[in-house]
């Protein structure tokens, strides 16, 4: 949409138009005017405006202010905001490395899904120790449910992408045009734009296209496309490929992708790499990874470091890190720190910690809580927690995060629907996303 029309819509009170207009002004360097419109849109409740304001602050190096804008959006589960918080953590860690005497801030952690739930372990009884919790490797954040997509959201996403990429030949601009042409049913033109975007080899384009396949086919079926994005240098795709390969026991290849991901600043991979190295017996390598994760604000790294120190016989050091993990919000840390209190006979404090983690769904916490309740003669309540601790079969690694929620899943659906209905151009556009060597 031309800028003058966007401005008219913004002046008429259109909240999304305010955001789009503000982003456009920011791209031209008119930051003061951009902030006026973005603040208006934010006050009206547009999360994209908060994201844009946070990005402006982050670019200025004002990380605390950036977090103030990003965090409320991230707390709603917004995938883009979660990625922005990860970037903030990486930037803070880099700043801390440049100033060795200055400790890196530790923001509150975001919840991280797992490749599999923690294995159940025996609960504590008289004369035995309560279990501590290993932090399992994380997968990539789960994609948003496509059912929550707003009508037209893919078109809005494409419009914003075009504003962010004024160069019409940029790969992202071609992908945005493909989305718009697909929405309009202009399949031949959509196919041409998809082809140009694909030929660029741009990692972000390949990752977005992988998301279409994940939404349409599932993670494992779409794996060749995810690998293309990983091999092109996309950090989140590299992280997810590492999780998939580790799940299969191909640890050497998993390590390769985790190291690529961490080198690109994706700090979640440090915990996964540490788990992999510890399983191989490389305790020094695992400890180094956990410390790097902790420097980036990862509380699961704290819990895993505690487990490693316990393995080495450093019980005081283990307790110190478990306590920090628990205080930082880690459910695994609360299970581990609760075990410390149980071993000392402080079952009230252990119950408090385990109950907090159990109420958030932690299976091992439920089992330990049940044992603490049994000691107090509260058998009925204990039975409730035991029954609720059923451990499902290990699921596949969760799908990688999408850069714009469910929008591209909708595009994949449009392509599949039209192709299934016999539209030859739609079929050609969909086939273009399935190169013969990837099938």
C-alpha positions as CSV (number, residue, x, y, z in Angstrom):
1,X,0.0,0.0,0.0
2,X,1.4,3.5,-0.9
3,X,2.7,5.4,2.1
4,X,0.2,8.3,1.7
5,X,-2.6,5.8,2.0
6,X,-1.1,4.2,5.0
7,X,-0.8,7.6,6.6
8,X,-4.4,8.4,5.9
9,X,-5.5,5.2,7.5
10,X,-3.3,5.9,10.5
11,X,-4.6,9.4,10.9
12,X,-8.1,8.0,10.7
13,X,-7.4,5.8,13.7
14,X,-6.4,2.5,12.1
15,X,-4.1,0.8,14.7
16,X,-2.3,-1.5,12.3
17,X,-1.9,1.4,9.9
18,X,-0.2,3.3,12.7
19,X,2.2,0.5,13.2
20,X,3.0,0.0,9.5
21,X,3.4,3.7,9.0
22,X,5.7,4.0,12.1
23,X,7.9,1.1,10.8
24,X,8.1,2.8,7.4
25,X,9.2,6.1,9.0
26,X,11.8,4.2,11.1
27,X,13.2,2.5,8.0
28,X,13.8,6.0,6.5
29,X,15.6,7.1,9.7
30,X,12.8,9.4,11.0
31,X,12.9,7.8,14.4
32,X,11.3,10.5,16.4
33,X,8.2,10.7,14.2
34,X,8.2,6.9,14.0
35,X,8.1,6.6,17.8
36,X,5.1,8.9,18.0
37,X,3.0,6.6,15.7
38,X,4.3,3.4,17.3
39,X,3.6,4.6,20.8
40,X,0.0,5.4,19.7
41,X,-0.4,1.9,18.2
42,X,1.1,0.3,21.3
43,X,-1.3,2.2,23.6
44,X,-4.1,0.8,21.4
45,X,-2.8,-2.7,22.1
46,X,-0.9,-3.6,18.9
47,X,1.9,-6.0,19.9
48,X,3.8,-5.4,16.6
49,X,4.2,-1.8,17.7
50,X,5.8,-2.9,21.0
51,X,8.1,-5.1,19.0
52,X,9.1,-2.2,16.7
53,X,9.8,0.0,19.7
54,X,11.9,-2.7,21.4
55,X,13.9,-3.1,18.2
56,X,14.6,0.6,18.1
57,X,15.8,0.5,21.7
58,X,17.9,-2.7,21.1
59,X,19.6,-1.0,18.1
60,X,20.6,1.9,20.3
61,X,22.1,-0.5,22.9
62,X,19.4,0.2,25.5
63,X,18.8,-3.4,26.4
64,X,16.8,-2.8,29.5
65,X,14.3,-0.6,27.7
66,X,14.2,-3.0,24.8
67,X,13.2,-5.8,27.2
68,X,10.5,-3.6,28.7
69,X,8.8,-3.6,25.3
70,X,9.6,-7.2,24.3
71,X,8.8,-9.1,27.5
72,X,5.0,-8.4,27.8
73,X,4.6,-9.6,24.2
74,X,6.9,-12.7,24.8
75,X,4.8,-13.6,27.8
76,X,1.8,-14.0,25.6
77,X,3.7,-16.7,23.6
78,X,4.5,-14.6,20.6
79,X,7.3,-16.4,18.7
80,X,8.9,-13.2,17.3
81,X,9.1,-11.7,20.8
82,X,10.7,-14.9,22.2
83,X,13.3,-14.7,19.5
84,X,13.9,-11.0,20.3
85,X,14.4,-11.9,24.0
86,X,17.0,-14.6,22.9
87,X,18.8,-12.0,20.8
88,X,18.8,-9.6,23.8
89,X,20.4,-12.3,25.9
90,X,23.1,-12.9,23.3
91,X,23.8,-9.2,23.0
92,X,24.1,-8.8,26.8
93,X,26.4,-11.8,27.0
94,X,28.6,-10.3,24.2
95,X,28.7,-7.0,26.1
96,X,29.7,-8.8,29.2
97,X,32.5,-10.6,27.4
98,X,33.8,-7.2,26.2
99,X,33.8,-5.9,29.8
100,X,35.1,-8.9,31.9
101,X,34.5,-7.2,35.2
102,X,30.9,-6.6,34.5
103,X,28.4,-9.5,35.2
104,X,25.9,-10.3,32.5
105,X,22.3,-9.5,33.5
106,X,20.1,-12.6,34.0
107,X,16.6,-12.0,32.6
108,X,13.7,-14.2,33.7
109,X,13.8,-17.4,31.5
110,X,11.2,-18.2,28.9
111,X,9.7,-21.7,29.0
112,X,11.6,-24.0,26.7
113,X,9.9,-27.2,25.3
114,X,11.8,-30.5,25.4
115,X,12.6,-33.2,22.9
116,X,11.2,-35.7,25.4
117,X,9.8,-35.4,29.0
118,X,12.1,-36.2,31.9
119,X,12.3,-39.9,32.7
120,X,10.3,-40.9,35.8
121,X,12.4,-41.8,38.8
122,X,11.4,-43.4,42.1
123,X,10.0,-41.0,44.6
124,X,11.6,-40.4,48.0
125,X,10.8,-42.7,50.9
126,X,12.2,-43.1,54.3
127,X,15.9,-44.0,54.1
128,X,16.3,-43.0,50.4
129,X,17.1,-39.8,48.7
130,X,14.6,-37.7,46.6
131,X,15.4,-37.4,43.0
132,X,17.0,-34.4,41.4
133,X,16.0,-33.3,37.9
134,X,18.1,-33.4,34.8
135,X,17.3,-30.7,32.3
136,X,16.6,-32.5,29.1
137,X,17.8,-31.0,25.8
138,X,15.5,-28.4,24.4
139,X,13.9,-28.4,21.0
140,X,13.1,-25.2,19.1
141,X,10.1,-23.3,20.5
142,X,6.8,-24.8,19.3
143,X,5.0,-23.1,16.4
144,X,1.8,-21.2,17.1
145,X,-1.4,-23.0,16.5
146,X,-2.6,-22.2,13.0
147,X,-6.2,-22.0,14.3
148,X,-5.4,-18.8,16.1
149,X,-4.5,-17.0,12.9
150,X,-6.5,-13.9,12.1
151,X,-8.1,-13.5,8.7
152,X,-5.7,-11.7,6.4
153,X,-2.7,-12.1,8.8
154,X,-0.5,-13.5,6.0
155,X,-1.2,-10.5,3.8
156,X,-0.4,-8.2,6.7
157,X,2.8,-10.0,7.4
158,X,3.8,-9.8,3.7
159,X,3.0,-6.1,3.6
160,X,5.2,-5.4,6.6
161,X,8.0,-7.5,5.1
162,X,7.8,-5.4,1.9
163,X,8.1,-2.2,4.1
164,X,11.1,-3.6,5.8
165,X,12.7,-4.5,2.4
166,X,12.3,-1.6,0.0
167,X,14.6,-3.3,-2.5
168,X,12.2,-5.1,-4.8
169,X,14.9,-7.7,-5.7
170,X,15.6,-8.7,-2.1
171,X,14.8,-12.4,-1.5
172,X,12.4,-11.5,1.4
173,X,10.5,-9.1,-0.9
174,X,10.1,-11.9,-3.5
175,X,8.8,-14.3,-0.8
176,X,6.3,-11.6,0.4
177,X,5.1,-11.1,-3.1
178,X,4.7,-14.8,-3.5
179,X,2.4,-14.8,-0.4
180,X,0.4,-11.9,-1.8
181,X,0.0,-13.5,-5.2
182,X,-1.0,-16.8,-3.7
183,X,-3.6,-15.0,-1.6
184,X,-5.0,-13.4,-4.8
185,X,-5.0,-16.8,-6.6
186,X,-2.4,-15.6,-9.1
187,X,-0.5,-18.9,-9.0
188,X,1.8,-18.4,-12.0
189,X,3.1,-15.2,-10.5
190,X,3.4,-16.7,-7.0
191,X,5.4,-19.5,-8.5
192,X,7.8,-17.1,-10.2
193,X,8.4,-15.2,-6.9
194,X,8.9,-18.4,-5.0
195,X,11.4,-19.5,-7.6
196,X,13.4,-16.3,-7.3
197,X,13.3,-16.4,-3.5
198,X,14.5,-20.0,-3.5
199,X,17.3,-19.4,-6.0
200,X,18.8,-16.8,-3.7
201,X,19.7,-19.4,-1.1
202,X,18.9,-16.9,1.6
203,X,18.8,-18.7,5.0
204,X,15.8,-16.9,6.3
205,X,13.8,-17.6,3.1
206,X,14.8,-21.3,3.3
207,X,13.7,-21.4,6.9
208,X,10.3,-19.8,6.2
209,X,9.8,-22.3,3.4
210,X,10.7,-25.1,5.8
211,X,8.0,-23.8,8.1
212,X,5.4,-24.2,5.3
213,X,6.4,-27.8,5.0
214,X,6.4,-28.4,8.7
215,X,2.9,-26.9,9.0
216,X,1.7,-29.0,6.0
217,X,3.6,-32.3,6.5
218,X,4.9,-32.4,10.1
219,X,8.5,-31.9,11.3
220,X,10.0,-35.2,10.3
221,X,8.6,-35.3,6.8
222,X,9.7,-31.7,6.3
223,X,13.2,-32.4,7.6
224,X,15.0,-32.1,4.2
225,X,13.8,-28.5,3.9
226,X,14.8,-27.8,7.5
227,X,18.3,-29.2,6.7
228,X,18.6,-26.9,3.7
229,X,17.9,-23.9,6.0
230,X,20.4,-25.2,8.5
231,X,23.1,-25.8,5.9
232,X,22.5,-22.3,4.6
233,X,23.3,-20.9,8.1
234,X,20.0,-20.4,9.9
235,X,20.8,-20.8,13.6
236,X,17.3,-21.9,14.8
237,X,17.2,-24.5,12.0
238,X,20.7,-25.7,13.0
239,X,19.5,-26.0,16.6
240,X,16.4,-28.0,15.6
241,X,18.5,-30.3,13.3
242,X,20.8,-31.0,16.3
243,X,17.8,-32.0,18.4
244,X,16.5,-34.3,15.7
245,X,19.8,-36.0,15.2
246,X,20.5,-36.3,19.0
247,X,17.0,-38.0,19.3
248,X,18.2,-40.5,16.7
249,X,21.5,-41.1,18.5
250,X,23.6,-39.5,15.8
251,X,25.5,-37.5,18.3
252,X,28.5,-36.5,16.1
253,X,26.2,-34.9,13.5
254,X,24.1,-33.4,16.3
255,X,27.2,-31.9,17.8
256,X,28.1,-30.4,14.4
257,X,24.8,-28.5,14.2
258,X,24.8,-27.5,17.8
259,X,28.2,-25.9,17.4
260,X,27.2,-24.1,14.3
261,X,24.1,-22.8,16.1
262,X,26.0,-21.6,19.2
263,X,28.6,-19.9,16.9
264,X,25.8,-18.0,15.4
265,X,24.5,-16.9,18.8
266,X,21.7,-19.3,19.5
267,X,22.3,-19.9,23.2
268,X,19.8,-22.6,23.7
269,X,22.1,-25.0,21.9
270,X,24.7,-24.7,24.7
271,X,22.5,-26.6,27.1
272,X,21.8,-29.3,24.5
273,X,25.5,-29.6,23.5
274,X,26.4,-29.9,27.2
275,X,23.9,-32.7,27.7
276,X,25.4,-34.5,24.6
277,X,29.0,-34.1,25.8
278,X,28.2,-35.2,29.4
279,X,26.5,-38.3,28.0
280,X,29.7,-39.0,26.1
281,X,31.8,-38.6,29.3
282,X,33.3,-35.2,28.4
283,X,32.5,-33.5,31.7
284,X,34.9,-30.6,31.1
285,X,33.3,-29.8,27.7
286,X,29.8,-30.1,29.2
287,X,30.7,-27.8,32.1
288,X,32.1,-25.2,29.7
289,X,28.8,-25.3,27.7
290,X,26.7,-24.9,30.8
291,X,28.7,-21.9,31.9
292,X,28.1,-20.3,28.5
293,X,24.4,-21.0,28.7
294,X,24.3,-19.5,32.2
295,X,26.2,-16.4,31.0
296,X,23.3,-16.0,28.5
297,X,20.7,-16.2,31.3
298,X,19.7,-19.8,30.9
299,X,18.5,-21.3,34.2
300,X,18.4,-24.9,32.8
301,X,22.1,-24.5,32.4
302,X,22.3,-23.8,36.1
303,X,20.4,-26.9,37.0
304,X,22.5,-29.1,34.7
305,X,25.7,-27.6,36.1
306,X,24.5,-28.6,39.5
307,X,23.9,-32.2,38.3
308,X,27.4,-32.3,36.8
309,X,29.0,-31.0,40.0
310,X,27.2,-33.6,42.0
311,X,28.6,-36.3,39.7
312,X,32.0,-34.9,40.4
313,X,31.4,-35.1,44.2
314,X,31.1,-31.3,44.7
315,X,27.9,-31.4,46.7
316,X,28.2,-27.8,48.0
317,X,28.7,-26.5,44.4
318,X,25.8,-28.6,43.2
319,X,23.5,-27.2,45.8
320,X,24.6,-23.6,45.1
321,X,23.6,-24.0,41.4
322,X,20.4,-25.8,42.1
323,X,19.3,-23.0,44.4
324,X,20.1,-20.4,41.8
325,X,18.2,-22.4,39.2
326,X,15.2,-22.7,41.5
327,X,15.3,-19.0,42.4
328,X,15.5,-18.2,38.7
329,X,12.2,-20.0,37.9
330,X,13.5,-23.4,36.7
331,X,11.1,-26.3,37.5
332,X,14.0,-28.7,37.1
333,X,15.9,-26.6,39.6
334,X,13.0,-26.7,42.1
335,X,12.9,-30.5,41.9
336,X,16.7,-30.7,42.5
337,X,16.7,-28.2,45.3
338,X,13.8,-29.9,46.9
339,X,15.8,-33.1,46.9
340,X,18.5,-31.3,48.9
341,X,16.0,-30.3,51.6
342,X,14.4,-33.8,51.7
343,X,17.8,-35.3,52.3
344,X,18.3,-32.9,55.2
345,X,14.9,-33.9,56.6
346,X,13.3,-30.5,55.8
347,X,10.2,-32.1,54.2
348,X,8.1,-29.0,54.5
349,X,10.5,-26.9,52.3
350,X,10.9,-29.9,50.0
351,X,7.1,-30.2,49.6
352,X,6.8,-26.4,48.9
353,X,9.4,-26.6,46.1
354,X,8.0,-29.8,44.6
355,X,4.4,-28.6,44.7
356,X,5.4,-25.4,42.9
357,X,7.0,-27.5,40.1
358,X,4.2,-30.1,40.1
359,X,1.6,-27.5,39.6
360,X,3.5,-26.5,36.4
361,X,3.3,-30.1,35.2
362,X,6.7,-31.5,36.1
363,X,6.4,-35.3,36.2
364,X,9.2,-36.0,38.6
365,X,8.0,-33.2,40.9
366,X,4.6,-34.9,41.1
367,X,6.1,-38.2,42.1
368,X,8.3,-36.6,44.8
369,X,5.4,-34.5,46.1
370,X,3.4,-37.7,46.4
371,X,6.1,-39.3,48.5
372,X,6.3,-36.2,50.8
373,X,2.5,-36.3,51.2
374,X,2.6,-40.0,52.0
375,X,5.1,-39.3,54.8
376,X,2.5,-36.9,56.3
377,X,-0.3,-39.4,56.0
378,X,-2.1,-37.5,53.2
379,X,-2.6,-40.6,51.1
380,X,-5.6,-39.3,49.1
381,X,-3.8,-36.2,47.9
382,X,-0.7,-38.3,47.2
383,X,-2.7,-40.6,45.0
384,X,-4.0,-37.6,43.0
385,X,-0.4,-36.5,42.2
386,X,0.7,-40.1,41.3
387,X,-2.2,-40.5,38.9
388,X,-1.5,-37.1,37.3
389,X,2.2,-38.1,36.7
390,X,1.5,-40.5,33.9
391,X,4.4,-40.1,31.5
392,X,3.4,-40.2,27.9
393,X,5.5,-41.8,25.2
394,X,8.3,-39.5,24.1
395,X,7.0,-37.2,21.4
396,X,9.1,-36.2,18.4
397,X,11.1,-33.0,18.7
398,X,8.8,-30.0,18.6
399,X,8.6,-28.0,15.3
400,X,10.9,-25.0,14.9
401,X,9.6,-21.6,15.7
402,X,8.0,-19.5,12.9
403,X,9.2,-16.0,12.3
404,X,5.6,-14.7,11.9
405,X,3.3,-17.1,13.8
406,X,1.0,-19.2,11.7
407,X,0.9,-17.0,8.6
408,X,3.0,-19.2,6.4
409,X,1.1,-22.3,7.5
410,X,-1.9,-20.5,6.0
411,X,-0.1,-20.0,2.7
412,X,0.9,-23.7,2.6
413,X,-2.8,-24.5,3.2
414,X,-3.9,-22.3,0.3
415,X,-1.4,-23.9,-2.0
416,X,-2.3,-27.4,-0.9
417,X,-6.0,-26.7,-1.2
418,X,-5.9,-25.2,-4.6
419,X,-3.5,-27.9,-5.8
420,X,-5.8,-30.6,-4.5
421,X,-8.7,-29.0,-6.3
422,X,-6.8,-29.4,-9.6
423,X,-5.3,-26.0,-10.1
424,X,-2.3,-26.7,-12.3
425,X,-0.5,-23.4,-11.3
426,X,-1.1,-24.1,-7.6
427,X,0.3,-27.6,-8.1
428,X,3.4,-26.2,-9.8
429,X,3.9,-23.6,-7.0
430,X,3.6,-26.3,-4.4
431,X,5.9,-28.6,-6.4
432,X,8.5,-25.8,-6.5
433,X,8.7,-26.1,-2.7
434,X,9.6,-29.8,-3.1
435,X,12.7,-29.9,-5.2
436,X,13.3,-33.5,-6.6
437,X,16.5,-33.9,-4.8
438,X,14.8,-33.2,-1.5
439,X,11.8,-35.6,-1.8
